Amino acid sequence: EVIQNSKEVLSLLQEKNSAFKPVLAIIQAGDDNLMQEINQNLAEEAGLNITHICLPPDSREDEIIDEILKINEDTRVHGLALQISENSFTNKVLNALKPEKDVDGLTDVNLGKLVRGDAHECFVSPVARAVIEILEKSGVNLDGKKILVIGAHGSLEAALQCLFQRKGSMTMSSQWTTPQLQS
């Protein structure tokens, strides 16, 4: 359904401007080729072109930022996703992204707008949106529910908590390794 909706939106955009060719850049610093293949297939199915920048797994912060800055200035690229190790998601790396190209809603600007209630003016984590959408389509009324978010951290955790709270839920979060999780 998401892919079909994306195809329809892209088709409408291309009807208005036949020269429009949407491009998503993915900067990968690691060996997760399965994730890259999945992204490639989904993007092609939706009608996006992909630019894949593959960096060594041990890339330094400044090397990742250099690639981000190049993509920021490339007017042919409309969105940028990062497939980098968890410890590479530093403040400097995340905020090197132009907020308007940040398709994962990771930058301080996008996350800040979401927290302030301006979700229509920013990119919101597609994972967080998908969680909410799946629950709502399953018939779950989130208003008044107590929700425990397990295993999410950083921007994703903040986005999930914010979206759940907007739906009237009370949220808590925990890591998988928390000893008291079972109780």
Accessible surface in RSA format (square Angstrom, percent):
REM  Atomic radii and reference values for relative SASA: ProtOr
REM  Chains: A
REM  Algorithm: Lee & Richards
REM  Probe-radius: 1.40
REM  Slices: 20
REM RES _ NUM      All-atoms   Total-Side   Main-Chain    Non-polar    All polar
REM                ABS   REL    ABS   REL    ABS   REL    ABS   REL    ABS   REL
RES GLU A   1   137.35  78.9  89.05  67.4  48.30 115.0  46.10  89.2  91.25  74.5
RES VAL A   2   102.26  67.3  99.53  90.1   2.74   6.6 100.58  87.4   1.68   4.6
RES ILE A   3    39.88  22.7  39.16  29.2   0.73   1.7  39.42  28.4   0.46   1.3
RES GLN A   4    91.37  51.1  89.76  65.6   1.61   3.8  38.87  82.7  52.50  39.8
RES ASN A   5    74.05  51.1  73.08  70.6   0.97   2.3  21.65  52.1  52.40  50.7
RES SER A   6    39.92  33.7  33.61  44.9   6.31  14.5  17.01  36.2  22.91  32.1
RES LYS A   7    82.98  40.5  77.39  47.5   5.59  13.3  35.84  32.3  47.14  50.2
RES GLU A   8    89.48  51.4  85.83  64.9   3.65   8.7  34.92  67.5  54.57  44.6
RES VAL A   9    84.77  55.8  84.53  76.5   0.24   0.6  84.62  73.5   0.15   0.4
RES LEU A  10    20.16  11.2  20.16  14.4   0.00   0.0  20.16  14.2   0.00   0.0
RES SER A  11    54.34  45.9  49.40  65.9   4.93  11.4  25.61  54.5  28.73  40.2
RES LEU A  12   102.65  57.2 102.13  73.1   0.52   1.3 102.13  71.7   0.52   1.4
RES LEU A  13    76.04  42.3  74.11  53.0   1.93   4.9  74.16  52.1   1.88   5.1
RES GLN A  14    55.05  30.8  50.70  37.1   4.35  10.4  14.53  30.9  40.52  30.7
RES GLU A  15   134.99  77.5  97.68  73.9  37.31  88.8  46.98  90.9  88.01  71.9
RES LYS A  16   177.17  86.4 137.49  84.4  39.68  94.5  90.76  81.7  86.41  92.0
RES ASN A  17    80.30  55.4  75.91  73.4   4.39  10.6  24.14  58.1  56.16  54.3
RES SER A  18    94.33  79.7  78.95 105.4  15.38  35.4  45.05  95.9  49.28  69.0
RES ALA A  19    81.48  74.9  57.28  88.4  24.20  55.0  66.18  93.2  15.29  40.5
RES PHE A  20    44.45  22.2  39.34  24.4   5.11  13.3  44.45  27.0   0.00   0.0
RES LYS A  21   118.19  57.7 111.85  68.6   6.34  15.1  77.81  70.0  40.38  43.0
RES PRO A  22     6.22   4.5   6.22   5.7   0.00   0.0   6.22   5.1   0.00   0.0
RES VAL A  23    22.56  14.8  20.57  18.6   1.98   4.8  20.92  18.2   1.63   4.4
RES LEU A  24    28.23  15.7  28.00  20.0   0.23   0.6  28.23  19.8   0.00   0.0
RES ALA A  25     0.00   0.0   0.00   0.0   0.00   0.0   0.00   0.0   0.00   0.0
RES ILE A  26     0.87   0.5   0.87   0.6   0.00   0.0   0.87   0.6   0.00   0.0
RES ILE A  27     0.00   0.0   0.00   0.0   0.00   0.0   0.00   0.0   0.00   0.0
RES GLN A  28     1.61   0.9   1.61   1.2   0.00   0.0   1.60   3.4   0.01   0.0
RES ALA A  29     6.31   5.8   2.14   3.3   4.18   9.5   2.14   3.0   4.18  11.1
RES GLY A  30    18.11  22.3   0.00   N/A  18.11  22.3  14.03  38.5   4.09   9.1
RES ASP A  31   114.43  80.2  90.52  90.1  23.91  56.5  35.50  83.6  78.93  78.7
RES ASP A  32    79.67  55.8  71.14  70.8   8.53  20.2  35.56  83.7  44.11  44.0
RES ASN A  33    97.92  67.5  93.16  90.0   4.76  11.5  33.43  80.5  64.49  62.3
RES LEU A  34   123.77  68.9 116.51  83.4   7.25  18.2 119.40  83.9   4.37  11.7
RES MET A  35    83.27  43.1  82.41  54.5   0.85   2.0  62.37  53.0  20.89  27.7
RES GLN A  36    15.64   8.7  15.64  11.4   0.00   0.0  14.35  30.5   1.29   1.0
RES GLU A  37   105.21  60.4 100.43  76.0   4.78  11.4  28.73  55.6  76.48  62.4
RES ILE A  38    72.37  41.2  70.47  52.5   1.90   4.6  72.29  52.1   0.08   0.2
RES ASN A  39    33.92  23.4  30.87  29.8   3.04   7.3   5.86  14.1  28.06  27.1
RES GLN A  40    55.06  30.8  55.06  40.2   0.00   0.0  23.55  50.1  31.50  23.9
RES ASN A  41    81.14  56.0  76.16  73.6   4.98  12.0  25.36  61.0  55.78  53.9
RES LEU A  42    84.88  47.3  83.67  59.9   1.21   3.1  83.97  59.0   0.91   2.4
RES ALA A  43     6.80   6.2   2.31   3.6   4.48  10.2   6.18   8.7   0.61   1.6
RES GLU A  44   101.92  58.5  82.42  62.4  19.50  46.4  33.86  65.5  68.06  55.6
RES GLU A  45    93.49  53.7  78.38  59.3  15.11  36.0  31.76  61.4  61.73  50.4
RES ALA A  46     8.75   8.0   7.92  12.2   0.83   1.9   7.92  11.2   0.83   2.2
RES GLY A  47    42.53  52.5   0.00   N/A  42.53  52.5  30.58  83.9  11.95  26.8
RES LEU A  48    48.49  27.0  44.16  31.6   4.32  10.9  44.16  31.0   4.32  11.6
RES ASN A  49    73.55  50.7  70.00  67.6   3.56   8.6  19.95  48.0  53.60  51.8
RES ILE A  50    31.88  18.1   0.92   0.7  30.96  74.6   1.06   0.8  30.82  83.6
RES THR A  51    55.16  39.2  51.15  51.9   4.00   9.5  37.09  49.8  18.07  27.3
RES HIS A  52    70.88  38.7  41.15  28.6  29.73  76.1  22.92  23.6  47.97  55.8
RES ILE A  53    30.59  17.4  27.43  20.4   3.16   7.6  30.59  22.0   0.00   0.0
RES CYS A  54    81.98  62.0  52.21  58.2  29.76  70.0  22.47  56.9  59.51  64.2
RES LEU A  55    24.52  13.7  20.88  14.9   3.64   9.1  22.43  15.8   2.08   5.6
RES PRO A  56    77.28  56.3  69.84  63.7   7.44  27.0  76.66  63.3   0.61   3.8
RES PRO A  57    78.36  57.1  59.51  54.2  18.85  68.5  59.69  49.3  18.67 116.1
RES ASP A  58   122.23  85.6  97.15  96.7  25.08  59.3  49.36 116.2  72.87  72.7
RES SER A  59    14.75  12.5   0.29   0.4  14.46  33.3   1.53   3.2  13.22  18.5
RES ARG A  60   141.53  59.4 136.02  69.3   5.50  13.1  68.61  93.8  72.92  44.2
RES GLU A  61    60.51  34.7  50.84  38.5   9.66  23.0  25.80  49.9  34.71  28.3
RES ASP A  62    70.25  49.2  68.11  67.8   2.14   5.1  38.63  90.9  31.62  31.5
RES GLU A  63    60.88  35.0  57.60  43.6   3.29   7.8  20.42  39.5  40.46  33.0
RES ILE A  64     0.75   0.4   0.75   0.6   0.00   0.0   0.75   0.5   0.00   0.0
RES ILE A  65    25.82  14.7  25.82  19.2   0.00   0.0  25.82  18.6   0.00   0.0
RES ASP A  66    75.42  52.8  72.67  72.3   2.75   6.5  15.48  36.4  59.94  59.8
RES GLU A  67    31.78  18.2  31.78  24.0   0.00   0.0   0.48   0.9  31.30  25.6
RES ILE A  68     0.00   0.0   0.00   0.0   0.00   0.0   0.00   0.0   0.00   0.0
RES LEU A  69    86.81  48.3  85.78  61.4   1.03   2.6  86.17  60.5   0.63   1.7
RES LYS A  70   127.76  62.3 114.47  70.2  13.29  31.7  83.24  74.9  44.52  47.4
RES ILE A  71    11.28   6.4  11.28   8.4   0.00   0.0  11.28   8.1   0.00   0.0
RES ASN A  72     7.08   4.9   4.30   4.2   2.78   6.7   0.26   0.6   6.82   6.6
RES GLU A  73   123.67  71.0 104.69  79.2  18.98  45.2  52.98 102.5  70.69  57.7
RES ASP A  74    32.79  23.0  25.21  25.1   7.58  17.9  14.82  34.9  17.97  17.9
RES THR A  75   126.29  89.8 102.69 104.1  23.60  56.3  79.79 107.2  46.51  70.3
RES ARG A  76   175.02  73.5 167.90  85.6   7.12  17.0  78.11 106.7  96.91  58.7
RES VAL A  77     5.89   3.9   3.74   3.4   2.16   5.2   3.74   3.2   2.16   5.8
RES HIS A  78    77.91  42.6  62.83  43.7  15.09  38.6  54.21  55.9  23.70  27.6
RES GLY A  79     4.03   5.0   0.00   N/A   4.03   5.0   3.42   9.4   0.61   1.4
RES LEU A  80     0.92   0.5   0.00   0.0   0.92   2.3   0.00   0.0   0.92   2.5
RES ALA A  81    14.30  13.1  13.70  21.1   0.59   1.4  14.30  20.1   0.00   0.0
RES LEU A  82    13.04   7.3   0.75   0.5  12.29  30.9   0.75   0.5  12.29  33.1
RES GLN A  83    30.16  16.9  19.84  14.5  10.31  24.6  27.17  57.8   2.99   2.3
RES ILE A  84    18.14  10.3   0.00   0.0  18.14  43.7   3.36   2.4  14.78  40.1
RES SER A  85    50.68  42.8  38.28  51.1  12.40  28.6  44.78  95.3   5.90   8.3
RES GLU A  86   121.25  69.6 104.91  79.4  16.33  38.9  41.47  80.2  79.78  65.1
RES ASN A  87   128.49  88.6 101.34  97.9  27.15  65.4  47.87 115.2  80.63  77.9
RES SER A  88    22.34  18.9  15.87  21.2   6.47  14.9   7.58  16.2  14.75  20.7
RES PHE A  89    67.76  33.9  47.75  29.6  20.01  52.1  48.15  29.2  19.61  56.1
RES THR A  90    46.28  32.9  39.77  40.3   6.51  15.5  46.28  62.2   0.00   0.0
RES ASN A  91   102.55  70.7  91.77  88.7  10.78  26.0  34.49  83.0  68.06  65.8
RES LYS A  92   137.70  67.2 126.99  77.9  10.71  25.5  82.81  74.5  54.89  58.5
RES VAL A  93     0.34   0.2   0.34   0.3   0.00   0.0   0.34   0.3   0.00   0.0
RES LEU A  94    23.53  13.1  23.53  16.8   0.00   0.0  23.53  16.5   0.00   0.0
RES ASN A  95    58.17  40.1  32.37  31.3  25.80  62.1  27.93  67.2  30.24  29.2
RES ALA A  96    18.52  17.0   3.96   6.1  14.56  33.1  13.15  18.5   5.37  14.2
RES LEU A  97     4.77   2.7   1.17   0.8   3.59   9.0   1.21   0.8   3.56   9.6
RES LYS A  98    68.38  33.4  66.32  40.7   2.07   4.9  35.92  32.3  32.46  34.6
RES PRO A  99    38.42  28.0  37.57  34.3   0.85   3.1  37.95  31.3   0.47   2.9
RES GLU A 100   108.98  62.6  94.16  71.2  14.81  35.3  61.24 118.5  47.73  39.0
RES LYS A 101    18.60   9.1  18.60  11.4   0.00   0.0  18.16  16.3   0.45   0.5
RES ASP A 102     0.96   0.7   0.96   1.0   0.00   0.0   0.00   0.0   0.96   1.0
RES VAL A 103    38.96  25.6  34.30  31.1   4.66  11.2  34.30  29.8   4.66  12.6
RES ASP A 104    37.89  26.5  37.24  37.1   0.65   1.5   9.98  23.5  27.91  27.8
RES GLY A 105     3.47   4.3   0.00   N/A   3.47   4.3   0.00   0.0   3.47   7.8
RES LEU A 106    30.56  17.0  28.27  20.2   2.29   5.8  28.27  19.9   2.29   6.2
RES THR A 107     1.25   0.9   1.25   1.3   0.00   0.0   1.25   1.7   0.00   0.0
RES ASP A 108    85.53  59.9  76.28  75.9   9.26  21.9  30.68  72.2  54.85  54.7
RES VAL A 109    70.62  46.5  62.94  57.0   7.68  18.5  70.07  60.9   0.54   1.5
RES ASN A 110     4.39   3.0   4.17   4.0   0.23   0.5   0.02   0.1   4.37   4.2
RES LEU A 111    32.54  18.1  31.80  22.8   0.74   1.9  32.54  22.9   0.00   0.0
RES GLY A 112    23.04  28.4   0.00   N/A  23.04  28.4  22.06  60.5   0.98   2.2
RES LYS A 113    57.40  28.0  57.40  35.2   0.00   0.0  19.07  17.2  38.34  40.8
RES LEU A 114     1.94   1.1   1.94   1.4   0.00   0.0   1.94   1.4   0.00   0.0
RES VAL A 115    89.41  58.8  75.48  68.3  13.93  33.6  75.48  65.6  13.93  37.8
RES ARG A 116   161.36  67.7 125.18  63.8  36.17  86.1  73.45 100.4  87.91  53.3
RES GLY A 117    34.74  42.8   0.00   N/A  34.74  42.8  11.74  32.2  23.00  51.5
RES ASP A 118    39.15  27.4  39.15  39.0   0.00   0.0   0.45   1.1  38.69  38.6
RES ALA A 119    29.33  27.0  28.10  43.4   1.23   2.8  28.30  39.9   1.03   2.7
RES HIS A 120   152.23  83.2 110.44  76.8  41.78 106.9  94.02  96.9  58.20  67.7
RES GLU A 121    98.94  56.8  76.72  58.0  22.22  52.9  31.05  60.1  67.89  55.4
RES CYS A 122    20.28  15.3   0.00   0.0  20.28  47.7   7.67  19.4  12.61  13.6
RES PHE A 123    80.54  40.3  77.64  48.1   2.90   7.5  79.47  48.2   1.06   3.0
RES VAL A 124     9.15   6.0   0.45   0.4   8.69  20.9   1.73   1.5   7.42  20.1
RES SER A 125    10.09   8.5   9.32  12.4   0.78   1.8   4.69  10.0   5.40   7.6
RES PRO A 126    66.55  48.5  58.84  53.6   7.71  28.0  62.77  51.8   3.77  23.5
RES VAL A 127    85.31  56.1  81.75  74.0   3.56   8.6  85.04  73.9   0.26   0.7
RES ALA A 128     0.00   0.0   0.00   0.0   0.00   0.0   0.00   0.0   0.00   0.0
RES ARG A 129   118.53  49.8 115.02  58.6   3.51   8.4  44.89  61.3  73.65  44.6
RES ALA A 130    45.00  41.4  38.96  60.1   6.04  13.7  44.83  63.1   0.17   0.4
RES VAL A 131    50.32  33.1  47.79  43.3   2.53   6.1  50.02  43.5   0.30   0.8
RES ILE A 132    12.49   7.1  12.49   9.3   0.00   0.0  12.49   9.0   0.00   0.0
RES GLU A 133    70.76  40.6  69.21  52.4   1.55   3.7  24.03  46.5  46.73  38.2
RES ILE A 134   114.06  64.9 111.87  83.3   2.19   5.3 113.69  81.9   0.37   1.0
RES LEU A 135    54.75  30.5  54.75  39.2   0.00   0.0  54.75  38.4   0.00   0.0
RES GLU A 136    74.97  43.0  58.70  44.4  16.28  38.8  25.76  49.8  49.21  40.2
RES LYS A 137   121.98  59.5  84.13  51.6  37.85  90.1  86.96  78.3  35.02  37.3
RES SER A 138    80.61  68.1  40.84  54.5  39.78  91.6  32.23  68.6  48.39  67.8
RES GLY A 139    67.11  82.8   0.00   N/A  67.11  82.8  37.55 103.0  29.57  66.2
RES VAL A 140    55.49  36.5  45.46  41.2  10.03  24.2  50.51  43.9   4.98  13.5
RES ASN A 141   100.01  69.0  90.23  87.2   9.78  23.6  35.40  85.2  64.61  62.5
RES LEU A 142     7.65   4.3   3.87   2.8   3.78   9.5   3.87   2.7   3.78  10.2
RES ASP A 143    94.51  66.2  81.60  81.2  12.91  30.5  15.60  36.7  78.91  78.7
RES GLY A 144    64.71  79.8   0.00   N/A  64.71  79.8  37.01 101.6  27.70  62.0
RES LYS A 145    93.31  45.5  90.71  55.7   2.60   6.2  58.01  52.2  35.30  37.6
RES LYS A 146   164.82  80.4 134.22  82.4  30.60  72.9  77.39  69.7  87.44  93.1
RES ILE A 147    28.49  16.2  23.65  17.6   4.84  11.7  27.09  19.5   1.40   3.8
RES LEU A 148    77.83  43.3  53.44  38.2  24.39  61.3  53.44  37.5  24.39  65.6
RES VAL A 149    10.70   7.0   6.92   6.3   3.78   9.1  10.66   9.3   0.04   0.1
RES ILE A 150    60.64  34.5  39.00  29.1  21.64  52.2  39.00  28.1  21.64  58.7
RES GLY A 151    19.51  24.1   0.00   N/A  19.51  24.1   3.77  10.4  15.74  35.2
RES ALA A 152    10.44   9.6   4.78   7.4   5.66  12.9   9.53  13.4   0.90   2.4
RES HIS A 153    83.86  45.8  77.10  53.6   6.76  17.3  64.71  66.7  19.14  22.3
RES GLY A 154    52.16  64.3   0.00   N/A  52.16  64.3  41.90 115.0  10.26  23.0
RES SER A 155    19.64  16.6  11.81  15.8   7.83  18.0   4.44   9.5  15.20  21.3
RES LEU A 156    53.66  29.9  51.38  36.8   2.28   5.7  52.11  36.6   1.55   4.2
RES GLU A 157    36.00  20.7  36.00  27.2   0.00   0.0   5.54  10.7  30.46  24.9
RES ALA A 158    34.71  31.9  26.82  41.4   7.88  17.9  32.33  45.5   2.37   6.3
RES ALA A 159     1.66   1.5   1.66   2.6   0.00   0.0   1.66   2.3   0.00   0.0
RES LEU A 160    11.66   6.5  11.66   8.3   0.00   0.0  11.66   8.2   0.00   0.0
RES GLN A 161    43.49  24.3  43.49  31.8   0.00   0.0   4.89  10.4  38.61  29.3
RES CYS A 162    14.11  10.7  10.66  11.9   3.45   8.1   6.58  16.7   7.53   8.1
RES LEU A 163    24.94  13.9  24.54  17.6   0.40   1.0  24.54  17.2   0.40   1.1
RES PHE A 164     6.66   3.3   6.66   4.1   0.00   0.0   6.66   4.0   0.00   0.0
RES GLN A 165    99.31  55.5  84.36  61.7  14.94  35.6  24.74  52.7  74.56  56.6
RES ARG A 166   110.15  46.2  71.85  36.6  38.29  91.2  57.63  78.8  52.52  31.8
RES LYS A 167    85.34  41.6  73.25  44.9  12.08  28.8  36.44  32.8  48.90  52.1
RES GLY A 168    35.11  43.3   0.00   N/A  35.11  43.3  22.56  61.9  12.55  28.1
RES SER A 169     8.03   6.8   0.00   0.0   8.03  18.5   0.75   1.6   7.29  10.2
RES MET A 170   101.43  52.5  94.57  62.6   6.87  16.4  59.75  50.8  41.69  55.2
RES THR A 171    18.82  13.4   0.49   0.5  18.34  43.7   0.00   0.0  18.82  28.5
RES MET A 172   111.62  57.8 106.08  70.2   5.55  13.2  76.09  64.7  35.54  47.1
RES SER A 173    44.26  37.4  15.42  20.6  28.84  66.4   0.25   0.5  44.00  61.6
RES SER A 174    19.67  16.6  10.97  14.6   8.71  20.1  19.31  41.1   0.37   0.5
RES GLN A 175    75.66  42.3  74.30  54.3   1.37   3.3  46.05  98.0  29.61  22.5
RES TRP A 176   178.43  71.6 160.19  77.5  18.24  42.8 141.76  75.6  36.67  59.5
RES THR A 177   123.87  88.1  99.20 100.6  24.67  58.8  84.82 113.9  39.05  59.0
RES THR A 178    48.05  34.2  38.71  39.2   9.34  22.3  31.27  42.0  16.78  25.4
RES PRO A 179   118.73  86.5  82.82  75.5  35.91 130.5  95.13  78.5  23.60 146.7
RES GLN A 180   122.21  68.3 111.43  81.4  10.78  25.7  59.02 125.6  63.18  47.9
RES LEU A 181    43.85  24.4  23.15  16.6  20.69  52.0  27.25  19.1  16.59  44.7
RES GLN A 182   176.75  98.8 144.61 105.7  32.14  76.5  63.85 135.9 112.89  85.6
RES SER A 183   132.05 111.6  63.29  84.5  68.76 158.4  71.48 152.2  60.57  84.9
END  Absolute sums over single chains surface
CHAIN  1 A    11014.5       9007.3       2007.2       6375.7       4638.8
END  Absolute sums over all chains
TOTAL         11014.5       9007.3       2007.2       6375.7       4638.8
